[in-house]
Amino acid sequence: MSTKLTGYVWDACAASGMKLSSVAIMARLADFSSDEGVSWPSIGTIARQIGAGESTVRTALAQLEKGGWLSRKQRRNGNRNASNVYQLNVAKLQEAAFAHLSDSDASKSDASKSDPSKFEASKNGKPGDFDPSESGGDPSVNSTTDPSGKKPSCQVAGQPDNTPEDPATAVLDHFNQVTKSSYRDGKTTMGYIRGRLADMFTAEDLIRVTDYATAKWLDDPKMCDYLRPKTLFGPENFQEYHQKAIKWDEAGRPACINGKWQIPGAISPTGRVDTFKGSYDGTDYSQVPEGFRS
């Protein structure tokens, strides 16, 4: 945790007209960062801690990068994606913070002249020591003494947090969303997912299989109970489901009605073009079509 960067963020970002959500994201990154501004918290962690959605966090990070406040670099753990590495623009934060302080702290400086207590620390201080009267409590001042008088906590800055950004967790979150399930990230469930990722399948492959099986089984009373991680991601059947999911995806992800894939424009065995309708609500069946007997 870098108290210096945290101070820069609170002094600089809001004064620069930044949105509150972006200020909160910058503050969380500073909390995770070393003094050099390097950290790698996951999108999910940031979203959870500031009470925002992951899409909001991603949009804000893109805007912050565009504005030059930070840069991002993707990390990989073997063949898997991990959380991004973020580099805060320390120079820009420092410049903006000091510019803000120079404009807004004049009144504080005047007030300190009439308060003798503000000068006590500086009178007895040695050159280079932390001077509260000069810093105004600004945590950005380099100091060997903690102004709070408390011993610094032994926090390790920027610990990797891959749980929300872990491909296995992303697969499970997608599975629960599309299948309307609530499987937890327990050892058994995650074991099936991580097993397929270890077999060099990607998270996108597992998500495609989930979408394929959901389209085929979700509305089928006999098959919907098989929409579970053990069935889809078990080593016995996953390869077969994977190949079928690829073909289904290439066919445009057709819907499945009564156990049959409905592919618009496909030629049926009778030679007719399948013009599948998603719904027949409102169809008038009172008139006998031409060519049929009444």
N, C-alpha and C positions, 0 to 999 in steps of 0.2 A: 504494500500500500504506500503510495507516495502522497504525503500531506502537502508537499510543495505543489504538485500538479493539481491536487484537489483545490488548493487555494487559488491557483491560476484560473481554473475552470469557473469557480463561483464569482471571481472578480471580473472575468473577461467575457464569458459566453453570453450571459443574460444582458450585459451592457452592450453587446454587439448586435442586439435585436434577434437573437436566436430563440426559436420556439422552446417552450418549457420542456417538451418531451426530449428534444435534442440536448438541452442542458442536462437533463437527468441522465441521458445515455453517456454524455461526456464525463459526468461525475462518476458513474459506475466504472467506466474505463479507467479513469484516473485512480479509483480505489484499487483496481486490480493491477495497476501498472507499477513498474519500477520507476525510479527517478528519470530514466531515459525515455519513459513514455511507452514502453513495450508491454503488451498484455495479450491474452488470448481467451477471454471468456466467450462462451457460446451465445448464439442468438437467443436460445431458449432461456438461458440464465439471466441475460439482460432483461428480456421481456418479463420474466417472472418477478424480478426484483423491482422493476419500476411500474409494474401493473399495466403493461401495454401488450398488444398483440405482436406476434413475431413479424407480421407483414409491416406493421408500423415501425418496428425497430429497423428492419431492412431498408425501408424507404428513408428513414432518418439518417442511417449510416451512409447511404448513397449521397444524400444531400451534404452531409458533413465532409465526405471525401471530396465532393465537387467543390465545396467552399474552401478546401485546403486545410481543414482542421485536423484531418487524420489521413492515413493511408492504410490500405488493407492488403494482406498477402495470404493466399490460400495455403493451408497446411495439408499434408497427406501423411497418413500413418500406414505405410505399405501401400496397398491398393485401395485404401479407404480414405475418404475425405474426413478431415478433422476440423475443429473450429478455426476461424481465421486468426491470423496474427495482426494486431492493430498497433500502429505506430502513431501516437499523438504528435502533432506539430508543436513541440515544446517551445520553439522560438516564437511562433505566432501567438501562442497562449500567453507567454511571458510579456511580449510586447503589448498585447491588448490589455492584459491585467494592469501593467504599470501605467499605460496611458489612461486607463479608467481611474486608477488611484490618484494620479496627478491632477485629474480634473475634479474629482469628487471629494477628496480628503482635505481640501483647504479648510473647510469649516471645522473638521476634526482637529486640525493643527491649531487653529485659533482657540478652540475650546481647551486644548491641553495646556495652553499658556496660563490659564486661570486656575488650573487644577494642579497644585504642587505635587500631588501623588504621582502624576504622570512622569515627573522628572527624577524621582528617587532612584530608579534602577539605573538611569544613564549617568548619574553623578558618580556612582561608585564603580561603574563598569569599566572594564579594560578594553582596549582596542580589539575588535574582532569578536567580543562577547555579544550574546543576544541582547538587544536593547528594545524592550517593549515600547518605549516612548517613540522610538524612531520607526518601528515597524508598524505600529498601530494594530498589533496582533495579527499581522499578515503572515500566514504560515509559509509563504513563499520565501521568507528570509532564511538563509542558511544558518543553522544554529547547531551547536553541539549540546545545547541544553534544551530539554523539552519545557516550553513555557507553562505547561499545565502542572509541572512538578511531579508528574507521574512517570514511572518507568515505561519506556516504549514496549508495546506488546510485540511478541515475537511472531509476527505474521509473515508468511511467505508470499511475496507479491506474485500475482499472476499465475496461480496454480492452474494447470490445465483442467478444464471442465468439459469433457466430451460427451456427457450423458445426453443432453438434449440434442446435440448435433451429431451424436453417434448414428451412423447409418441404420443400425439395428433398431434404435429408438424411433427414428423417422419412419421406418417400415411399419413398426407396431402402431404408431400414431395414425398412419394412413389406413392401416387395416381396421382399427377400431372405428375410424370415421366412416369409411365406405360400407362396412358390414354392420354398422350400428351396434358394435360390441363394446365391451369394456374389459378386455384382457389387460392384466397388469404385467409389468416388466419383471416377472419372476424368473427364476433360474431356468425352469423347464421351457417356458414360452420363448424366452430370449435365446435359449440354447438351440432351438430349431432355426431361428433366424440367423444367429451368428454362425451356425454350422454351414448354411448355404453361402453366406458371405465368405467364409473360410474356403469354400469350394470354388472361389473366384467368380461367383455370381455377384452382380452389383445390386445396390439398393433399388435401382430402377427396374431390374429384372424381377425382384420380389414384389414390387409395387404393381408391375404389369400383370403378374400372375394373380395378385389379389383382385385387381380390377376385372380380369377375365372370369375368375371363379364367381365373383359377386354378380356380374352380369348374367351368368348362367344359372346360379343356384339361389340367389337371394329371394326371389319370388316363387321358388319351387318348394312347396311344403315338405316334400320328401327329401330334398337335398340341402335345404338351408342349414340344417343342423351340422352339416359337414364343413361349413364356413368357419374354420378354426385353424390356428397356426399349425397344429400337429398334422392336419390333413394336407394343407397346402405346402408347407415348408419342410415336411418330413423327407428324409433322404430317399424313401422308397418311390415317391410319386412326383417329386418336384421337377425332375428332368422332363417328364412327359407333359406336365402342366406348363412348363416353361416353353416348350416347342409349340403347344397349342395356343398359348397366349401370344406368341410372336405372330402366328398366322392370323389370329383374331385381330390383333393390332393393325397388321398390314391390310386387312380387309375393311378397315375403317371403324373398328369397334362396334359391330352391329348389335342390336338388341336381341334378346332371346325370349321368344314367346312360345309357351307350351312346349318347351324343350327343343325348339327349332330356331336357328339363327335367321334373323330377318335382314337380308341384304338388299337394299333398294337397287333395282335395275338388274338383279341376277336372273338368269334364265332357269325356270323350273323344269322338272323332268317332262312336263306336258308341252314345253316349248313356249309357255307364256312368260312375259316379263313380270317379275315380282314387284308390284308397286305397293309395298307394305305401308299400311296406315297405322299410326301409333294409337289411334282411338277411333271407334265406330260410334261414339256417342252422337246422337242427333241424326243418325241415318234413318231415312224413311223406308221402312220395309212393307208399307201398305200397297205399293204398286208392284205388279209383277213385271220383271224386266222383259224387254222385247225378245221374242224367240222362245220364251218359256210358256208352258200351259198354265192357265189359271185353275 
